[in-house]
Amino acid sequence: MGGQQQREIGAQLGAVKTIPEVGALRACLRMGVAGGYTPATLIQLTQTLSYATLAEGGSVLVAGAKGGHWADLVLQDIALPIQRSNLVTNGTGVALIGIGPRYGYALVAIPMEPLERDADLQLYDAQWSCAPEDLIAIGELLDGAIPILQRAALLRLQPPPPGLLLHIANQALDFAARQHVTLTLANRSLTERLRNHEDQTNMIVHDMRAPLHTLLISLKALQRQGFDPNAHQELLGVAQESATYLLSLVNTVLDSARLETSSWSLQLQPTNLVNLIKTVCDPLRQLSHIDHPQIRVEIPAELPIVPVDAHLIERVLTNLISNAMKFTPAGGEVRITAQVTNSGHSVEIRVSDTGYGIPAEAQTHIFERFYQARDHDRRHGTGLGLYFCRLAVEAHGGSIALESEVGRGSTFIVQLPVRV
């Protein structure tokens, strides 16, 4: 109606006639088209019917519950010179009866399920008709209680031309087909997400089982008596390592979820990246032994002060360097470098290794959530570590990339912007 002669006249009808339920109106539509419709489809269908039959003006009767249903949305958006009247009925469902100078229509929709569920997902058993005989039957049922349904007005109605009916049906079918495609794609996406979450759960449970088992064995052994102090300290170390791994895994899962929903509030502070890199690398170098690759840090004495969440970036670097050590054999090397790039607008940190390398087909997916390379790539885990790194770096407005060649190692490149 869009402000064009829209007038609420239901209040002027006095004691309006109340019919048992909308289903009684539906029984009058013996020449109509029936089907299952969503609210969106009903809105589109009603607008098509209204523009096709009421282009020259007319009136619309809304029978059903008072307000708050999809019919109200329809009538708010129709820019036609039509009037509206209301008829309160018992039960659920909505009926719209439009009467124009030459044509008319009736649309009755009854919910198939309880209305407590999401209104947008509600499915209606609907039927519509443009046949004058059906509209006359509705008028007789209501016994002329509504002015627009007086018998004289109904007898003037004509059957819409076949071309007009085809247009209405075509519009409804086209909209339904597009909705079907949309729902199919949404269902496919949801199915894929559910499968991914199931895989995630399986991977996380699998990843937690081994350290939990180790932790329990260590604690049981510590409860026993009769072993030397060295063994005692060794068992404590094993238990602590397992507990630390489990805590890191849980934090990665939770923090990845917070970062991907933008619910993480970055604690940006001016940070000396030289000190931050050394804070990460020094403990790892102290813990290394003959079975680990050598860690080499080659960074300038000074780098620009960069505003970052130091805790997050420290975890990113720890993750990248630990991964490089994990996938580099003894005798190999893990190299950490840093330099100013992009004409001084960013700092680039590189973590390189001389390990197995990553196949080309895996490189495009390596930063995706839950992605794991194949077994022969010798990479295992939940697939969340590098995903977390990407989210954390991108939250700073930076980027992370990979350069790798099978048999020649890998280099992970982190770019952090310098905000002056």
C-alpha positions as CSV (number, residue, x, y, z in Angstrom):
1,M,0.0,0.0,0.0
2,G,3.0,2.3,0.6
3,G,0.8,5.1,2.0
4,Q,-1.6,5.0,-1.0
5,Q,-5.1,5.0,0.4
6,Q,-4.3,2.3,3.0
7,R,-7.1,2.5,5.6
8,E,-7.8,0.2,8.5
9,I,-11.5,-0.2,8.7
10,G,-11.9,-3.3,10.8
11,A,-12.8,-1.2,13.9
12,Q,-15.8,0.3,12.0
13,L,-17.4,-3.1,11.6
14,G,-18.8,-3.3,15.1
15,A,-19.5,-6.8,16.2
16,V,-17.8,-8.7,13.4
17,K,-18.9,-12.2,12.6
18,T,-16.6,-14.9,14.0
19,I,-16.3,-18.1,12.1
20,P,-15.1,-21.4,13.7
21,E,-11.7,-21.3,12.1
22,V,-9.8,-20.4,8.9
23,G,-10.1,-24.0,7.8
24,A,-13.8,-23.3,7.0
25,L,-12.7,-20.7,4.4
26,R,-10.2,-23.1,2.9
27,A,-12.9,-25.6,2.3
28,C,-14.6,-23.1,0.0
29,L,-11.6,-23.1,-2.4
30,R,-12.6,-26.1,-4.6
31,M,-11.0,-24.7,-7.8
32,G,-7.7,-23.6,-6.2
33,V,-4.1,-24.6,-6.2
34,A,-2.8,-26.2,-3.0
35,G,0.8,-26.8,-1.7
36,G,3.2,-26.5,1.2
37,Y,4.6,-22.9,1.5
38,T,7.1,-21.1,3.7
39,P,6.2,-17.5,4.9
40,A,8.6,-16.1,2.3
41,T,6.8,-17.9,-0.5
42,L,3.4,-16.9,0.9
43,I,4.5,-13.2,0.9
44,Q,5.7,-13.4,-2.7
45,L,2.6,-15.2,-3.8
46,T,0.2,-12.8,-2.1
47,Q,2.0,-9.8,-3.6
48,T,1.8,-11.4,-7.1
49,L,-1.9,-12.1,-6.6
50,S,-2.6,-8.6,-5.4
51,Y,-0.7,-6.8,-8.2
52,A,-2.4,-9.1,-10.8
53,T,-6.0,-8.7,-9.6
54,L,-6.1,-5.4,-7.7
55,A,-4.1,-3.1,-10.0
56,E,-7.2,-1.0,-10.5
57,G,-7.9,-0.8,-6.8
58,G,-10.1,-2.8,-4.4
59,S,-10.2,-4.2,-0.9
60,V,-8.5,-6.9,1.1
61,L,-10.0,-8.8,3.9
62,V,-7.5,-10.4,6.4
63,A,-9.1,-13.2,8.4
64,G,-7.2,-14.8,11.3
65,A,-5.3,-13.9,14.4
66,K,-5.0,-10.2,15.0
67,G,-1.6,-8.9,13.7
68,G,1.9,-10.3,14.0
69,H,1.7,-12.7,11.0
70,W,3.2,-12.7,7.5
71,A,0.0,-11.2,6.0
72,D,0.8,-7.9,7.8
73,L,4.3,-7.8,6.1
74,V,2.6,-8.3,2.7
75,L,0.1,-5.5,3.0
76,Q,2.7,-3.1,4.4
77,D,4.8,-3.4,1.2
78,I,2.0,-3.4,-1.5
79,A,1.9,0.0,-3.3
80,L,-1.7,-0.3,-4.5
81,P,-4.9,1.9,-3.9
82,I,-6.6,-0.8,-1.8
83,Q,-8.3,-0.8,1.6
84,R,-8.0,-3.4,4.4
85,S,-10.5,-4.9,6.8
86,N,-10.0,-7.5,9.5
87,L,-12.0,-10.5,10.6
88,V,-11.0,-12.2,13.9
89,T,-11.3,-16.0,13.7
90,N,-10.8,-18.9,16.0
91,G,-7.9,-21.3,15.6
92,T,-4.7,-20.8,13.7
93,G,-4.1,-19.8,10.1
94,V,-4.6,-16.7,8.0
95,A,-6.9,-16.0,5.0
96,L,-6.6,-13.1,2.6
97,I,-9.5,-12.3,0.3
98,G,-8.8,-9.6,-2.3
99,I,-11.8,-8.1,-4.3
100,G,-11.1,-5.8,-7.2
101,P,-13.4,-4.2,-9.9
102,R,-13.0,-7.2,-12.2
103,Y,-10.9,-9.9,-10.5
104,G,-10.4,-11.3,-7.1
105,Y,-8.4,-13.9,-5.2
106,A,-8.5,-15.9,-1.9
107,L,-5.4,-17.3,-0.2
108,V,-5.7,-19.5,2.9
109,A,-2.7,-20.7,4.8
110,I,-2.8,-23.0,7.9
111,P,0.4,-23.9,9.8
112,M,1.4,-27.5,9.6
113,E,3.3,-27.4,12.9
114,P,2.9,-25.5,16.2
115,L,3.6,-21.8,15.9
116,E,6.1,-21.9,18.8
117,R,8.9,-22.7,16.4
118,D,10.9,-20.1,14.4
119,A,8.4,-18.2,12.3
120,D,10.7,-18.0,9.3
121,L,10.9,-21.8,9.3
122,Q,7.2,-22.4,9.7
123,L,5.6,-24.5,6.9
124,Y,2.0,-23.8,5.9
125,D,-0.6,-25.9,4.2
126,A,-1.9,-23.3,1.7
127,Q,-4.4,-23.0,-1.1
128,W,-5.2,-20.1,-3.4
129,S,-7.8,-19.4,-6.0
130,C,-9.0,-16.7,-8.4
131,A,-12.2,-18.4,-9.4
132,P,-15.3,-16.2,-8.8
133,E,-17.3,-19.4,-7.7
134,D,-14.9,-19.9,-4.8
135,L,-15.1,-16.2,-3.7
136,I,-18.9,-16.4,-3.9
137,A,-18.8,-19.5,-1.6
138,I,-16.7,-17.6,0.9
139,G,-19.1,-14.7,0.8
140,E,-22.0,-17.0,1.5
141,L,-20.2,-18.6,4.4
142,L,-19.7,-15.2,6.0
143,D,-23.2,-14.2,5.1
144,G,-22.3,-10.8,3.9
145,A,-20.8,-9.7,7.2
146,I,-18.0,-7.8,5.4
147,P,-19.0,-5.1,2.9
148,I,-16.4,-6.2,0.3
149,L,-18.0,-9.6,0.3
150,Q,-21.5,-8.5,-0.6
151,R,-23.1,-10.8,-3.2
152,A,-23.6,-8.0,-5.7
153,A,-19.8,-7.2,-5.7
154,L,-18.9,-10.8,-6.0
155,L,-21.2,-11.5,-8.9
156,R,-19.4,-8.8,-10.9
157,L,-16.1,-10.8,-10.7
158,Q,-14.7,-12.4,-13.8
159,P,-12.3,-15.4,-14.2
160,P,-8.8,-14.0,-14.8
161,P,-7.5,-14.6,-18.4
162,P,-5.4,-17.7,-18.8
163,G,-2.3,-15.6,-19.4
164,L,-2.7,-13.9,-16.1
165,L,-3.1,-17.1,-14.2
166,L,-0.1,-18.5,-16.0
167,H,1.9,-15.4,-14.9
168,I,0.8,-15.9,-11.3
169,A,1.7,-19.6,-11.3
170,N,5.0,-18.9,-13.1
171,Q,6.0,-16.3,-10.5
172,A,5.2,-18.7,-7.6
173,L,7.0,-21.6,-9.2
174,D,10.1,-19.4,-10.0
175,F,10.3,-18.1,-6.5
176,A,9.8,-21.6,-5.0
177,A,12.5,-23.0,-7.3
178,R,15.0,-20.3,-6.2
179,Q,14.1,-21.0,-2.6
180,H,14.7,-24.7,-3.2
181,V,18.1,-24.0,-4.7
182,T,19.0,-21.7,-1.8
183,L,17.8,-24.2,0.8
184,T,19.7,-27.0,-1.0
185,L,22.9,-25.0,-0.9
186,A,22.4,-24.1,2.7
187,N,21.7,-27.7,3.6
188,R,24.8,-28.8,1.8
189,S,26.9,-26.2,3.6
190,L,25.4,-27.2,6.9
191,T,26.0,-30.9,6.2
192,E,29.6,-30.1,5.4
193,R,30.0,-28.0,8.6
194,L,28.5,-30.8,10.7
195,R,30.9,-33.3,9.1
196,N,33.8,-31.0,9.8
197,H,32.8,-30.6,13.4
198,E,32.4,-34.3,13.8
199,D,35.9,-34.7,12.3
200,Q,37.2,-32.0,14.6
201,T,35.7,-33.8,17.6
202,N,37.3,-37.1,16.6
203,M,40.7,-35.4,16.0
204,I,40.7,-33.5,19.3
205,V,39.6,-36.6,21.2
206,H,42.3,-38.6,19.5
207,D,44.9,-35.9,20.2
208,M,43.9,-35.7,23.9
209,R,43.8,-39.5,24.5
210,A,47.6,-40.1,24.3
211,P,48.8,-37.3,26.6
212,L,45.9,-38.1,29.1
213,H,47.0,-41.7,29.1
214,T,50.6,-40.7,29.7
215,L,49.6,-38.3,32.4
216,L,47.6,-41.0,34.2
217,I,50.4,-43.5,34.0
218,S,52.9,-41.0,35.4
219,L,50.6,-40.1,38.3
220,K,50.0,-43.7,39.1
221,A,53.7,-44.4,39.1
222,L,54.3,-41.4,41.4
223,Q,51.9,-42.9,43.9
224,R,54.1,-45.9,44.2
225,Q,57.1,-46.1,46.5
226,G,60.6,-47.4,46.0
227,F,62.1,-45.6,43.0
228,D,65.0,-43.2,43.1
229,P,64.7,-39.4,43.1
230,N,65.8,-39.1,39.5
231,A,63.0,-41.3,38.3
232,H,60.6,-39.2,40.4
233,Q,61.7,-36.0,38.7
234,E,61.5,-37.7,35.3
235,L,57.9,-38.8,35.9
236,L,57.0,-35.3,37.1
237,G,58.5,-33.9,33.9
238,V,56.5,-36.3,31.7
239,A,53.3,-35.5,33.6
240,Q,53.9,-31.7,33.3
241,E,54.7,-32.0,29.6
242,S,51.4,-33.9,29.0
243,A,49.4,-31.4,31.0
244,T,51.0,-28.5,29.2
245,Y,50.1,-30.0,25.9
246,L,46.5,-30.6,26.9
247,L,46.2,-27.0,28.2
248,S,47.7,-25.7,24.9
249,L,45.2,-27.7,22.9
250,V,42.2,-26.6,24.9
251,N,43.3,-22.9,24.6
252,T,43.8,-23.2,20.9
253,V,40.3,-24.6,20.4
254,L,38.7,-21.9,22.6
255,D,40.8,-19.0,21.2
256,S,40.3,-20.0,17.6
257,A,36.5,-19.9,18.2
258,R,36.8,-16.5,19.8
259,L,38.9,-15.1,17.0
260,E,36.7,-16.4,14.2
261,T,33.7,-14.8,15.8
262,S,35.6,-11.5,16.5
263,S,34.8,-11.8,20.2
264,W,38.5,-11.5,21.1
265,S,39.5,-8.0,22.3
266,L,43.1,-7.4,21.2
267,Q,45.3,-6.0,23.9
268,L,47.5,-3.9,21.7
269,Q,50.7,-2.5,23.3
270,P,53.8,-1.0,21.7
271,T,56.1,-4.1,21.5
272,N,59.8,-4.6,20.9
273,L,59.7,-7.5,18.4
274,V,63.4,-8.3,19.0
275,N,62.7,-9.0,22.7
276,L,59.6,-10.9,21.8
277,I,61.4,-13.2,19.3
278,K,64.1,-13.9,21.8
279,T,61.6,-14.6,24.6
280,V,60.2,-17.4,22.4
281,C,63.4,-18.7,21.0
282,D,65.7,-18.8,24.0
283,P,63.7,-21.4,26.0
284,L,63.4,-23.6,22.9
285,R,67.2,-23.5,22.3
286,Q,67.9,-24.4,25.9
287,L,65.6,-27.4,25.7
288,S,67.0,-28.7,22.5
289,H,69.3,-31.7,22.4
290,I,71.1,-33.9,20.0
291,D,67.9,-35.3,18.5
292,H,66.6,-31.9,17.7
293,P,67.5,-29.6,14.8
294,Q,69.6,-26.5,15.5
295,I,67.8,-23.3,16.1
296,R,69.4,-20.2,14.6
297,V,68.1,-16.7,15.2
298,E,69.3,-14.0,12.8
299,I,67.5,-10.8,13.5
300,P,68.7,-7.2,13.5
301,A,69.6,-5.5,16.8
302,E,66.6,-3.2,16.4
303,L,63.2,-3.4,14.8
304,P,60.4,-0.9,14.8
305,I,58.2,-0.8,17.8
306,V,54.9,-2.5,16.7
307,P,51.5,-2.3,18.4
308,V,50.5,-6.0,18.9
309,D,48.8,-8.3,21.4
310,A,52.1,-9.7,22.6
311,H,50.5,-12.8,24.1
312,L,48.9,-13.7,20.8
313,I,52.0,-13.1,18.6
314,E,54.2,-15.0,21.1
315,R,51.9,-18.0,20.7
316,V,52.0,-17.6,16.9
317,L,55.8,-17.7,16.9
318,T,55.9,-20.5,19.4
319,N,53.5,-22.6,17.3
320,L,55.5,-21.9,14.1
321,I,58.9,-22.7,15.6
322,S,57.7,-25.8,17.5
323,N,56.1,-27.1,14.2
324,A,59.4,-26.4,12.4
325,M,61.3,-28.4,15.0
326,K,58.8,-31.2,15.0
327,F,59.0,-31.7,11.2
328,T,62.8,-31.2,10.8
329,P,65.0,-34.2,11.4
330,A,68.1,-34.2,13.7
331,G,71.0,-32.5,12.1
332,G,68.7,-30.0,10.3
333,E,68.2,-26.4,11.1
334,V,65.3,-24.0,12.0
335,R,66.1,-20.4,11.2
336,I,64.3,-17.4,12.4
337,T,64.8,-14.0,10.7
338,A,63.1,-10.6,10.7
339,Q,63.3,-7.5,8.6
340,V,61.5,-4.3,7.8
341,T,59.6,-4.5,4.5
342,N,57.0,-2.6,2.4
343,S,59.0,0.6,2.6
344,G,59.0,0.6,6.4
345,H,55.2,-0.1,6.7
346,S,55.5,-3.7,8.0
347,V,57.9,-6.1,9.7
348,E,58.4,-9.6,8.2
349,I,59.2,-12.5,10.4
350,R,60.3,-15.8,8.7
351,V,60.5,-19.2,10.3
352,S,62.4,-21.6,8.0
353,D,63.3,-25.2,8.3
354,T,65.2,-27.9,6.4
355,G,62.5,-30.5,7.0
356,Y,60.3,-32.6,4.7
357,G,58.5,-29.8,3.0
358,I,54.8,-29.6,2.2
359,P,53.3,-30.8,-1.1
360,A,51.9,-28.2,-3.4
361,E,48.4,-29.6,-3.2
362,A,48.4,-29.2,0.6
363,Q,49.8,-25.6,0.6
364,T,46.6,-24.0,-0.5
365,H,44.7,-25.6,2.5
366,I,47.4,-25.5,5.2
367,F,45.8,-22.5,7.0
368,E,42.3,-23.9,6.9
369,R,40.4,-25.0,10.0
370,F,40.9,-28.7,10.8
371,Y,43.0,-29.3,7.7
372,Q,45.5,-32.1,8.0
373,A,47.9,-33.1,5.3
374,R,48.1,-36.7,4.2
375,D,49.9,-39.3,6.3
376,H,52.8,-39.4,3.8
377,D,53.3,-35.7,4.4
378,R,54.2,-36.6,8.0
379,R,52.0,-34.0,9.5
380,H,49.5,-34.9,12.2
381,G,47.4,-33.1,14.7
382,T,44.0,-31.4,15.1
383,G,44.6,-29.0,12.2
384,L,43.9,-26.0,14.4
385,G,47.5,-24.7,15.1
386,L,48.1,-23.0,11.8
387,Y,44.4,-22.0,11.6
388,F,44.8,-20.2,14.9
389,C,48.0,-18.5,13.6
390,R,46.2,-17.2,10.6
391,L,43.3,-15.8,12.7
392,A,45.7,-14.2,15.2
393,V,47.8,-12.5,12.5
394,E,44.9,-11.4,10.5
395,A,43.3,-9.9,13.6
396,H,46.3,-7.6,13.7
397,G,45.8,-6.6,10.1
398,G,48.7,-8.7,9.0
399,S,49.1,-11.8,6.9
400,I,50.7,-15.2,7.0
401,A,52.0,-17.2,4.0
402,L,53.9,-20.3,3.2
403,E,56.8,-21.1,0.8
404,S,57.7,-24.8,0.6
405,E,59.1,-27.5,-1.6
406,V,59.1,-31.2,-0.9
407,G,62.6,-32.3,0.2
408,R,63.8,-28.7,0.7
409,G,61.9,-27.5,3.7
410,S,59.3,-24.8,4.4
411,T,59.2,-21.1,5.3
412,F,56.3,-19.5,7.1
413,I,56.2,-15.7,6.6
414,V,54.4,-13.4,9.0
415,Q,53.8,-9.8,8.0
416,L,52.8,-7.4,10.8
417,P,51.9,-3.8,10.0
418,V,53.8,-0.9,11.6
419,R,51.3,1.7,12.7
420,V,53.0,5.0,13.3
